[in-house]
Amino acid sequence: MGMQTAFSATPPYEAADIMGGLYGDGFITCKGAFSRAWAKQLGEDVAVLFDEARHQPGGALERGPNRYYVEIHPERLRGFLDIVTHPWFCAVCASVLGPDYKIVEVGFDVPGPGAMHQPWHRDFAAPEATLRARRLDSLAFNLTTVDVTEAMGPLEIAPGTQWDSLAGGDPMFPDRSLWPRYEARRQRKAPRMGDMSARSALTIHRGTANTSQQARPVLVVGVDAPGAVNAARHDLQLSEAFAATVPEDVVRHLDQRTVARLEPIVQEHTIAGLLQGMAQPVAA
């Protein structure tokens, strides 16, 4: 299954270690970034928001059989500021994306019981900054709300594949003739409550089948470097009341619009290729 670059929750954090992990495997982890009590609170908030989203037209996007993605308003999470001011989060963003990074997305994925294997994919087409300049201009941070077990359908990544061009085919979904490469490289991730990870969303990955009776919700925070275009897929909103409480050194890192009252989010980040589950099993 391979190793991963893991950091403790205590700084200092070396830029060389951070960049080595994300430019190498494309995935790094901060073990125990938050307490289990904090992660439990996150899970409570996500459960409320998921219930609301499923009752709102277009609120929960399907990402395959019994898999959903929900984009949310940051202030609906009691721990949002804890995440974006965590020393490891800030160090990773600044090291890879530069001092003027922007948070463009807050949402969560929910692979429920019965979710099927996904095809190998990346979350969006690789930009020229990566394909030609060999530079990562975006990151995705993940925080699980449960202790992930094998039966819950853990995330699998194929380390180093953030640099694959996929030229001549679908820019997000590699041709099946390439799958043996990913099978040979795959790492399965089993984070625990309180862990935080960062990855390039371009690293080829897939969710596996959830054969348990428990959902596996995971929070997603998307961050861009200057010049990246992922904000166009999202609608990060702050209410005027909440914005007034956010420190200026956080506000400058938010690609957001301030509104008098929070508005329903019209989600743009659909991934049509994930709407069909896979019948074949994932190799052991």
Residue frames as qw, qx, qy, qz and C-alpha x, y, z in Angstrom:
[[0.000, 0.882, 0.472, 0.000, 0.00, 0.00, 0.00],
 [0.434, 0.534, -0.049, 0.724, 3.02, 2.32, 0.27],
 [0.378, -0.423, -0.419, 0.709, 3.95, 5.09, 2.70],
 [0.107, 0.865, 0.324, 0.369, 2.77, 8.67, 2.93],
 [0.295, 0.324, -0.304, 0.846, 4.36, 11.92, 4.11],
 [0.486, -0.702, -0.517, -0.061, 2.97, 12.46, 7.61],
 [0.142, 0.490, -0.301, 0.806, 3.41, 15.45, 9.90],
 [0.280, -0.401, -0.729, 0.479, 2.66, 15.87, 13.58],
 [0.056, -0.869, -0.461, -0.172, 0.21, 18.52, 14.75],
 [0.438, -0.798, -0.018, 0.413, 3.07, 20.53, 16.26],
 [0.503, 0.833, -0.129, 0.189, 5.06, 23.09, 14.21],
 [0.220, 0.635, -0.285, -0.684, 7.57, 24.03, 12.87],
 [0.816, 0.381, 0.434, 0.003, 6.88, 22.71, 9.36],
 [0.337, -0.420, 0.508, 0.672, 9.58, 22.69, 6.72],
 [0.556, 0.601, -0.085, -0.568, 8.62, 23.94, 3.26],
 [0.231, 0.451, -0.816, -0.277, 10.96, 21.36, 1.73],
 [0.195, 0.058, 0.960, -0.192, 9.10, 18.50, 3.42],
 [0.484, 0.525, 0.431, -0.552, 5.71, 19.87, 2.42],
 [0.484, 0.650, -0.311, -0.497, 6.70, 20.47, -1.20],
 [0.043, 0.348, -0.926, -0.143, 8.54, 17.16, -1.39],
 [0.343, 0.214, 0.872, -0.277, 5.35, 15.33, -0.39],
 [0.500, 0.641, 0.351, -0.465, 2.96, 17.21, -2.64],
 [0.403, 0.697, -0.442, -0.395, 5.28, 17.39, -5.65],
 [0.006, -0.300, 0.952, 0.064, 6.22, 13.75, -5.09],
 [0.103, 0.271, 0.953, -0.087, 3.33, 11.52, -4.01],
 [0.206, -0.362, -0.403, -0.815, 0.79, 14.33, -4.26],
 [0.661, -0.580, -0.366, -0.305, -0.63, 13.59, -0.80],
 [0.290, 0.264, -0.637, 0.664, 0.47, 14.52, 2.74],
 [0.575, -0.596, -0.531, -0.180, -1.15, 14.16, 6.16],
 [0.054, -0.481, 0.487, -0.727, -1.13, 15.98, 9.50],
 [0.541, -0.281, -0.791, 0.046, -1.95, 13.34, 12.10],
 [0.401, -0.585, -0.572, 0.412, -4.02, 14.54, 15.04],
 [0.165, 0.375, 0.112, 0.905, -4.40, 18.09, 13.74],
 [0.459, -0.418, 0.041, -0.783, -7.55, 18.37, 15.86],
 [0.305, -0.155, 0.824, -0.451, -9.00, 16.53, 18.84],
 [0.057, -0.265, -0.938, -0.217, -11.54, 13.75, 18.47],
 [0.060, 0.631, 0.591, -0.499, -14.07, 15.98, 20.25],
 [0.142, 0.550, -0.204, -0.797, -13.50, 18.66, 17.61],
 [0.129, 0.106, -0.830, -0.532, -13.93, 16.09, 14.81],
 [0.020, 0.437, 0.887, -0.149, -17.14, 14.84, 16.44],
 [0.142, 0.666, 0.277, -0.678, -18.50, 18.40, 16.36],
 [0.141, 0.386, -0.554, -0.724, -17.54, 18.65, 12.68],
 [0.056, -0.145, -0.958, -0.242, -19.47, 15.45, 12.03],
 [0.093, 0.585, 0.682, -0.429, -22.53, 16.87, 13.79],
 [0.178, 0.622, -0.063, -0.760, -22.44, 20.00, 11.63],
 [0.124, 0.232, -0.771, -0.579, -21.98, 18.01, 8.42],
 [0.049, 0.322, 0.945, -0.025, -24.92, 15.74, 9.31],
 [0.177, 0.676, 0.431, -0.571, -27.22, 18.76, 9.73],
 [0.176, 0.590, -0.336, -0.713, -26.03, 20.33, 6.49],
 [0.014, 0.071, -0.918, -0.390, -26.37, 17.07, 4.56],
 [0.144, 0.505, 0.825, -0.210, -29.96, 16.66, 5.72],
 [0.197, 0.721, 0.151, -0.647, -30.74, 20.22, 4.65],
 [0.075, 0.456, -0.608, -0.646, -29.04, 19.77, 1.27],
 [0.075, 0.128, 0.961, 0.233, -31.01, 16.64, 0.44],
 [0.150, 0.678, 0.674, -0.252, -34.23, 18.61, 0.93],
 [0.109, 0.764, -0.079, -0.631, -33.07, 21.51, -1.26],
 [0.800, 0.573, 0.177, 0.021, -33.30, 21.24, -5.06],
 [0.612, 0.670, -0.242, 0.343, -29.75, 20.85, -6.36],
 [0.413, -0.828, 0.310, -0.220, -28.36, 20.93, -2.86],
 [0.647, -0.399, 0.642, 0.101, -26.61, 17.55, -2.98],
 [0.526, 0.585, -0.482, -0.385, -24.84, 16.63, -6.21],
 [0.975, -0.052, 0.212, -0.041, -24.63, 12.94, -7.08],
 [0.069, 0.731, -0.658, -0.167, -21.13, 11.61, -7.59],
 [0.349, 0.150, -0.918, -0.115, -22.20, 8.01, -8.29],
 [0.639, -0.425, -0.580, -0.273, -24.61, 5.58, -6.62],
 [0.642, -0.713, -0.275, 0.064, -25.20, 6.77, -3.05],
 [0.559, -0.160, -0.061, 0.811, -22.32, 9.26, -3.24],
 [0.056, 0.926, 0.346, 0.139, -22.98, 12.96, -2.79],
 [0.453, 0.053, -0.123, 0.881, -21.13, 16.25, -2.78],
 [0.150, -0.889, -0.433, -0.013, -22.46, 19.32, -0.98],
 [0.365, 0.349, -0.130, 0.853, -20.98, 22.80, -1.17],
 [0.408, -0.716, -0.536, 0.184, -21.63, 24.82, 1.97],
 [0.017, -0.902, 0.072, -0.426, -21.34, 28.24, 3.58],
 [0.499, 0.290, -0.623, 0.528, -18.20, 28.31, 5.77],
 [0.221, -0.371, 0.421, -0.798, -19.92, 29.94, 8.72],
 [0.848, -0.217, -0.161, -0.456, -22.25, 26.94, 9.08],
 [0.828, 0.011, -0.474, 0.299, -19.24, 25.02, 10.43],
 [0.513, -0.858, -0.009, 0.004, -18.36, 25.87, 14.00],
 [0.730, -0.442, 0.291, 0.432, -14.76, 24.90, 13.33],
 [0.640, 0.711, 0.144, 0.252, -14.15, 26.71, 10.04],
 [0.043, 0.932, -0.299, 0.199, -11.77, 29.31, 11.47],
 [0.710, -0.505, 0.488, 0.051, -9.93, 26.56, 13.37],
 [0.856, 0.264, 0.359, 0.261, -9.17, 24.86, 10.04],
 [0.528, 0.754, 0.087, 0.381, -8.02, 27.86, 8.03],
 [0.118, -0.890, 0.347, -0.271, -5.84, 29.22, 10.86],
 [0.932, -0.300, 0.163, 0.125, -4.26, 25.87, 11.74],
 [0.203, -0.773, 0.476, 0.368, -0.46, 26.28, 11.48],
 [0.505, -0.062, 0.786, 0.351, -0.09, 23.23, 9.22],
 [0.448, 0.719, 0.528, 0.050, -2.88, 24.37, 6.87],
 [0.099, 0.970, -0.064, -0.212, -1.30, 27.81, 6.58],
 [0.358, -0.593, 0.621, 0.367, 2.21, 26.41, 6.11],
 [0.565, 0.204, 0.749, 0.279, 1.10, 24.01, 3.37],
 [0.379, 0.848, 0.371, -0.002, -0.82, 26.70, 1.48],
 [0.026, -0.943, 0.231, 0.239, 2.00, 29.24, 1.67],
 [0.491, -0.426, 0.676, 0.347, 4.73, 26.73, 0.80],
 [0.486, 0.236, 0.770, 0.339, 3.03, 25.34, -2.32],
 [0.255, 0.766, 0.544, 0.228, 0.71, 28.13, -3.49],
 [0.308, 0.384, -0.048, 0.869, 2.54, 31.22, -2.26],
 [0.106, -0.196, -0.549, 0.806, 1.65, 33.87, 0.32],
 [0.367, 0.156, -0.023, -0.917, -1.37, 35.14, -1.61],
 [0.093, -0.162, -0.966, -0.179, -3.29, 31.84, -1.75],
 [0.481, -0.101, 0.006, -0.871, -7.10, 31.94, -1.82],
 [0.272, 0.153, 0.916, -0.251, -9.62, 29.56, -0.24],
 [0.321, 0.095, -0.440, -0.834, -12.22, 28.99, -2.95],
 [0.677, -0.157, -0.589, -0.413, -14.30, 26.00, -1.82],
 [0.249, -0.208, 0.787, -0.524, -15.80, 24.49, 1.33],
 [0.774, 0.011, -0.284, -0.565, -17.92, 21.38, 0.98],
 [0.465, -0.325, 0.801, -0.191, -18.10, 17.71, 1.83],
 [0.527, 0.162, -0.740, -0.385, -18.36, 14.31, 0.18],
 [0.638, -0.192, 0.570, -0.482, -20.59, 11.57, 1.58],
 [0.457, 0.169, -0.824, -0.288, -20.04, 8.02, 0.29],
 [0.680, -0.253, 0.323, -0.607, -22.96, 6.20, 1.90],
 [0.564, -0.095, 0.818, -0.059, -23.59, 2.48, 2.38],
 [0.692, 0.496, 0.524, 0.007, -23.85, 0.89, -1.05],
 [0.221, 0.872, -0.282, -0.335, -21.61, 3.45, -2.77],
 [0.947, 0.240, 0.149, 0.154, -19.76, 1.68, -5.58],
 [0.633, -0.263, 0.272, 0.675, -16.19, 1.79, -6.85],
 [0.275, 0.879, -0.016, -0.390, -15.36, 4.92, -8.81],
 [0.805, 0.483, 0.018, 0.344, -13.30, 4.94, -12.00],
 [0.580, -0.293, -0.001, 0.760, -9.79, 6.33, -11.67],
 [0.208, 0.845, 0.320, 0.374, -10.00, 10.10, -12.17],
 [0.318, -0.072, -0.262, 0.908, -8.80, 13.55, -11.22],
 [0.063, 0.638, 0.595, -0.484, -11.17, 16.26, -10.03],
 [0.384, 0.863, 0.084, -0.317, -10.61, 18.60, -12.97],
 [0.794, 0.527, -0.005, 0.303, -8.46, 18.89, -16.06],
 [0.659, -0.373, 0.006, 0.654, -4.79, 19.66, -15.43],
 [0.183, 0.960, 0.050, -0.208, -3.99, 23.33, -16.15],
 [0.652, 0.662, -0.202, 0.309, -1.08, 24.52, -18.25],
 [0.226, -0.807, 0.446, -0.313, 0.69, 25.59, -15.06],
 [0.766, -0.332, 0.542, -0.096, 1.02, 21.90, -14.19],
 [0.896, 0.347, 0.261, 0.094, 1.36, 20.29, -17.60],
 [0.597, 0.689, -0.076, 0.403, 3.94, 22.73, -18.98],
 [0.001, -0.784, 0.374, -0.496, 5.39, 24.67, -16.05],
 [0.659, -0.077, -0.703, 0.256, 5.33, 21.67, -13.65],
 [0.037, -0.190, 0.441, -0.876, 3.73, 23.79, -10.94],
 [0.193, -0.512, -0.833, 0.081, 0.84, 22.95, -8.62],
 [0.057, -0.265, -0.006, -0.962, -1.61, 25.86, -8.46],
 [0.654, -0.386, -0.076, -0.646, -4.34, 24.29, -6.31],
 [0.142, 0.147, -0.921, 0.332, -4.75, 21.99, -3.32],
 [0.669, -0.422, -0.355, -0.499, -7.60, 20.12, -1.63],
 [0.068, -0.314, 0.763, -0.561, -7.62, 19.60, 2.13],
 [0.671, -0.269, -0.591, -0.358, -9.67, 16.75, 3.60],
 [0.193, -0.290, 0.696, -0.628, -10.89, 16.12, 7.15],
 [0.437, -0.216, -0.846, -0.217, -12.76, 12.92, 7.94],
 [0.502, -0.445, 0.173, -0.721, -15.64, 12.90, 10.42],
 [0.951, -0.217, 0.081, -0.205, -15.24, 9.16, 11.18],
 [0.395, -0.508, 0.742, 0.189, -12.44, 6.64, 11.71],
 [0.679, 0.445, -0.356, -0.463, -12.20, 5.16, 8.23],
 [0.675, -0.203, 0.709, -0.027, -12.25, 1.37, 7.96],
 [0.148, -0.142, 0.823, 0.529, -11.68, -0.92, 4.97],
 [0.192, 0.487, 0.851, 0.039, -15.42, -1.57, 4.70],
 [0.107, 0.771, 0.303, -0.550, -16.27, 2.15, 4.40],
 [0.629, 0.666, 0.284, 0.283, -14.78, 2.48, 0.91],
 [0.427, -0.672, 0.097, 0.597, -11.52, 4.37, 1.59],
 [0.396, 0.874, -0.177, -0.217, -9.99, 6.77, -0.89],
 [0.836, -0.071, 0.321, 0.439, -7.23, 5.33, -3.06],
 [0.205, 0.905, -0.215, -0.305, -4.58, 7.46, -4.76],
 [0.887, 0.274, 0.079, 0.363, -1.93, 6.63, -7.37],
 [0.407, -0.767, 0.077, 0.491, 1.11, 8.58, -6.09],
 [0.351, -0.362, 0.455, 0.734, 2.93, 10.88, -8.49],
 [0.337, 0.430, 0.736, 0.400, 0.20, 10.90, -11.11],
 [0.065, 0.851, 0.258, -0.453, -0.60, 14.59, -10.69],
 [0.083, -0.600, 0.465, 0.646, 1.94, 15.04, -13.51],
 [0.437, 0.235, 0.820, 0.285, 0.20, 12.67, -15.96],
 [0.114, 0.207, -0.251, -0.939, -0.94, 14.62, -19.03],
 [0.492, 0.406, 0.736, -0.227, -3.72, 12.25, -20.28],
 [0.198, 0.497, -0.344, -0.772, -3.12, 13.83, -23.68],
 [0.271, 0.115, -0.791, -0.537, -5.32, 12.56, -26.49],
 [0.321, -0.379, -0.867, -0.042, -8.10, 11.33, -24.21],
 [0.389, -0.823, -0.347, -0.226, -10.47, 12.54, -21.51],
 [0.236, 0.623, -0.403, 0.628, -8.50, 15.10, -19.42],
 [0.493, -0.492, 0.416, -0.586, -10.04, 13.82, -16.17],
 [0.896, -0.097, 0.354, -0.249, -10.71, 10.11, -16.73],
 [0.079, -0.523, 0.786, 0.321, -7.73, 8.00, -17.88],
 [0.739, 0.214, -0.480, -0.421, -8.40, 5.36, -20.49],
 [0.909, -0.322, 0.177, -0.195, -8.84, 1.89, -19.03],
 [0.856, 0.356, -0.241, 0.286, -5.65, 0.80, -20.79],
 [0.195, 0.625, -0.436, 0.618, -3.81, 3.00, -18.27],
 [0.707, -0.579, 0.021, -0.406, -5.47, 1.55, -15.19],
 [0.923, -0.094, -0.266, 0.262, -2.82, -1.13, -14.55],
 [0.387, 0.438, -0.299, 0.754, -0.36, 1.70, -13.84],
 [0.366, -0.545, 0.180, -0.733, -2.65, 3.10, -11.16],
 [0.919, -0.303, -0.175, -0.183, -3.45, -0.32, -9.72],
 [0.809, 0.126, -0.341, 0.461, 0.26, -0.98, -9.32],
 [0.256, 0.366, -0.292, 0.846, 0.89, 2.36, -7.56],
 [0.445, -0.650, -0.324, -0.524, -2.26, 2.65, -5.48],
 [0.174, 0.074, -0.689, 0.700, -2.28, 3.64, -1.81],
 [0.402, -0.616, -0.611, -0.291, -5.40, 3.26, 0.31],
 [0.036, 0.392, -0.351, 0.850, -6.04, 5.97, 2.91],
 [0.545, -0.522, -0.656, -0.025, -7.59, 5.26, 6.32],
 [0.066, 0.446, -0.299, 0.841, -7.56, 8.56, 8.25],
 [0.352, -0.457, -0.747, 0.331, -8.85, 8.87, 11.79],
 [0.149, -0.913, -0.349, -0.146, -10.96, 11.59, 13.38],
 [0.392, -0.852, 0.092, 0.334, -8.82, 14.69, 13.87],
 [0.592, -0.112, 0.475, 0.641, -6.45, 14.01, 10.95],
 [0.381, 0.830, 0.045, -0.406, -6.12, 16.56, 8.14],
 [0.687, 0.021, 0.517, 0.509, -4.66, 15.79, 4.72],
 [0.262, 0.761, -0.148, -0.576, -3.67, 17.85, 1.71],
 [0.657, 0.115, 0.663, 0.340, -3.49, 16.60, -1.86],
 [0.136, 0.282, -0.439, -0.842, -3.30, 17.72, -5.40],
 [0.688, 0.338, 0.422, -0.485, -6.76, 17.13, -6.87],
 [0.578, 0.599, -0.436, -0.342, -4.90, 16.22, -10.06],
 [0.126, -0.341, 0.929, -0.074, -3.39, 13.11, -8.48],
 [0.597, -0.055, -0.632, -0.491, -5.29, 10.18, -9.99],
 [0.193, -0.107, 0.788, -0.575, -7.57, 8.68, -7.34],
 [0.515, -0.265, -0.624, -0.525, -10.85, 6.86, -6.72],
 [0.546, -0.299, 0.481, -0.617, -13.30, 6.11, -3.96],
 [0.210, 0.072, -0.969, -0.111, -13.84, 2.41, -3.30],
 [0.520, -0.406, -0.600, -0.453, -17.03, 0.55, -2.48],
 [0.290, -0.337, 0.530, -0.722, -18.68, 1.23, 0.87],
 [0.575, -0.141, -0.781, -0.201, -19.81, -2.21, 2.04],
 [0.143, -0.106, -0.716, 0.675, -20.42, -1.06, 5.61],
 [0.127, -0.726, -0.669, -0.096, -23.62, 0.25, 7.16],
 [0.295, -0.766, -0.164, 0.548, -22.03, 3.63, 7.90],
 [0.449, 0.871, 0.071, 0.185, -21.48, 6.70, 5.75],
 [0.706, -0.194, 0.012, 0.681, -17.96, 8.14, 5.38],
 [0.155, 0.969, 0.176, 0.080, -18.38, 11.95, 5.30],
 [0.655, -0.167, 0.049, 0.735, -15.25, 13.98, 4.56],
 [0.055, 0.922, 0.129, -0.360, -14.89, 17.76, 4.55],
 [0.665, 0.331, 0.272, 0.612, -13.19, 19.39, 1.55],
 [0.081, -0.895, -0.024, 0.438, -11.47, 22.79, 1.56],
 [0.724, 0.459, 0.261, 0.443, -10.18, 23.90, -1.85],
 [0.275, -0.815, 0.098, 0.500, -7.36, 26.44, -2.15],
 [0.686, 0.648, 0.170, 0.284, -5.92, 28.18, -5.25],
 [0.503, -0.277, 0.113, 0.811, -2.72, 30.00, -6.10],
 [0.221, 0.690, -0.007, -0.689, -2.98, 33.39, -7.81],
 [0.271, 0.422, -0.622, -0.602, -3.96, 32.83, -11.43],
 [0.063, 0.130, 0.989, 0.033, -5.77, 29.53, -10.84],
 [0.356, -0.118, -0.340, -0.862, -9.38, 29.41, -12.00],
 [0.270, -0.251, -0.928, 0.057, -11.16, 26.99, -9.66],
 [0.108, 0.280, 0.469, -0.831, -13.08, 29.76, -7.90],
 [0.396, 0.110, -0.375, -0.831, -15.32, 29.96, -10.99],
 [0.477, -0.155, -0.839, -0.211, -16.80, 26.56, -10.05],
 [0.387, -0.390, -0.716, 0.431, -17.73, 27.66, -6.54],
 [0.167, -0.731, -0.209, -0.628, -19.63, 30.33, -4.63],
 [0.499, -0.201, -0.583, 0.609, -17.94, 31.09, -1.32],
 [0.209, -0.734, -0.243, -0.599, -20.25, 33.36, 0.66],
 [0.313, -0.169, -0.618, 0.701, -19.97, 35.11, 4.02],
 [0.154, -0.844, -0.497, -0.131, -22.86, 36.90, 5.67],
 [0.109, 0.767, -0.153, 0.614, -22.15, 40.47, 6.67],
 [0.655, -0.686, 0.148, -0.280, -22.57, 39.51, 10.32],
 [0.943, -0.185, 0.117, 0.251, -20.05, 36.66, 10.09],
 [0.629, 0.548, -0.033, 0.551, -17.61, 38.61, 7.92],
 [0.154, -0.859, 0.159, -0.461, -17.41, 41.26, 10.63],
 [0.763, -0.578, 0.272, -0.097, -16.03, 38.63, 13.04],
 [0.934, 0.186, 0.068, 0.298, -13.39, 37.15, 10.73],
 [0.454, -0.663, 0.205, 0.559, -9.83, 38.39, 11.27],
 [0.399, 0.821, -0.198, -0.357, -8.37, 40.40, 8.40],
 [0.051, -0.545, 0.805, 0.228, -5.49, 37.98, 7.94],
 [0.451, 0.193, 0.871, -0.019, -8.10, 35.29, 7.20],
 [0.476, 0.736, 0.308, -0.370, -10.37, 37.45, 5.03],
 [0.188, 0.750, -0.454, -0.443, -7.49, 38.22, 2.67],
 [0.105, -0.248, 0.938, 0.217, -7.21, 34.50, 1.92],
 [0.440, 0.409, 0.760, -0.246, -10.91, 34.03, 1.09],
 [0.043, -0.033, -0.571, -0.819, -12.18, 34.27, -2.48],
 [0.003, 0.506, 0.824, -0.255, -15.64, 35.20, -1.26],
 [0.106, -0.475, -0.272, -0.830, -18.52, 37.54, -1.69],
 [0.011, -0.170, -0.668, 0.724, -20.19, 39.16, 1.30],
 [0.263, -0.434, -0.635, -0.583, -23.99, 39.07, 1.32],
 [0.399, -0.408, 0.223, -0.790, -26.62, 40.53, 3.62],
 [0.805, -0.153, 0.443, -0.363, -28.12, 37.07, 4.05],
 [0.310, -0.263, 0.869, 0.282, -26.73, 33.74, 2.92],
 [0.666, 0.378, -0.184, -0.616, -28.09, 32.63, -0.44],
 [0.934, 0.049, 0.351, -0.039, -28.58, 29.07, -1.74],
 [0.219, -0.557, 0.646, 0.474, -25.46, 27.85, -3.53],
 [0.826, 0.496, -0.018, -0.267, -25.90, 26.95, -7.18],
 [0.659, -0.431, 0.555, 0.267, -23.30, 24.21, -7.53],
 [0.531, 0.729, -0.297, -0.314, -21.17, 24.19, -10.67],
 [0.012, -0.551, 0.832, 0.064, -18.62, 21.45, -9.98],
 [0.917, 0.107, 0.220, -0.316, -20.46, 18.53, -11.51],
 [0.090, -0.475, 0.836, 0.260, -18.42, 15.50, -12.64],
 [0.800, 0.203, -0.125, -0.550, -20.54, 13.61, -15.15],
 [0.578, 0.356, -0.734, -0.031, -18.08, 10.74, -15.42],
 [0.002, -0.174, 0.847, -0.503, -18.75, 9.75, -11.80],
 [0.629, -0.024, 0.143, -0.763, -22.47, 9.27, -12.19],
 [0.899, 0.096, -0.356, -0.239, -22.03, 5.62, -13.16],
 [0.627, -0.569, 0.522, -0.105, -20.73, 3.18, -10.57],
 [0.338, 0.482, -0.788, -0.179, -18.32, 0.43, -11.50],
 [0.922, -0.145, -0.126, -0.337, -19.45, -3.18, -11.41],
 [0.808, 0.211, -0.477, 0.274, -16.02, -4.79, -11.13],
 [0.676, -0.705, -0.124, 0.176, -14.32, -5.06, -7.72],
 [0.075, 0.894, -0.426, 0.116, -11.19, -3.20, -6.73],
 [0.774, 0.225, -0.554, 0.209, -8.15, -5.45, -6.61],
 [0.730, -0.667, -0.123, 0.082, -7.06, -6.48, -3.11]]
